[in-house]
Amino acid sequence: GGGNQLYRENKNGADIGITTVIPVAYNEINEIVVFINGSDFTNFTYESLITDTKINFGILLNQFDDVLIVALGVTDDSFQRSWSTAVTNIHVR
């Protein structure tokens, strides 16, 4: 993780269902990134639970879903931070 990564966890979808709570205060979060089965997933919202943050998924997750949740924090303006995924090329002969 980078300097602005506050939280990272892999979970099984069956343990989430439609909501999960992460131990990061809402006001510390700049962005939440979610991958389900390796694909970027954006159908979610999140809300404050005072000291934690609740994530509400737009679908029902199940035991076949591998979920990665990353919370990125606010940074000062001296250095812009972001995230990206790996880019791979496969060459077949």
N, C-alpha and C positions, 0 to 999 in steps of 0.2 A: 504494500500500500504506500501511498504518497503521504505528504505532510498534512493533507486535509482529509484523510480517510479516518472517520471516527468509529466505524463499526463495519464488520464483515462477518457474514455467517452463511453457511450452507444448511438448508433444511429440506426435509422431505415434505412434499405437498400435503400429505395426510396429517402432518403435525400442524399445518396452518389452516386448512379448510378455506375460509374466506378472510380471516383476519389473523394478524400476529402483532406482537408488541416487541419493540426493540428498546434497549436500555440507553437511549440517547434523548436528551431534551429537544423538543421540537424547535426551539429558538436557536439551537446550535447547528441545525441542518440547513445546508444550502441546496442539496439535491440528494434524492434517493435513486439508486440505480438497481434494477431488478432483472435478473436473467432467469428464465424458466426453460429447462432442458437445453441450455446453451444459447437461447435466443433472447435478444433484448425484449423486455416486456414493459409496456407503458400503461396498461389498463388497471391503474391503482390510484388511490388517494391516500393521504396521511393526515393525521390530526394529533393535537397535543393531548397528553395525559399528565400534564404538569412536569414530572421528572422523566417520563418516557414518551415514546411516540408509537401510536397505533397505525398500522398499515392495513388498509381495506382493499382487498383484491376484487376486481370486477368479474372474476370467475371462481368457481369452486375447484380448488386444487385437490389432487388425490395422490395415492401412493406411487404413481408412475411419474410424478413431477419432481424434478430436482431443482430446487430454488436457491439462487444466490442473491442475497440482499446486501447492498453496500450503501452506507450513509456517508456522504461527503459534507464536510463542514465549510463554514464561511471562512474566507481568507481575507487578509488586507489587500489593498490594491497594488502593493509593491511587486507582486508576482502572480500572474494569472495561472491558476491550476485547473486542470480538467481531467477527463478520463478518456480512454480509448480501448478498443479491443484489438487483439492480435490479428494481423493480416497474414494469410498464408497462401502460397502458390504451390500447387502440386503439378509437377511435370511428368507426363506419362510418355514413355518411349515405345 
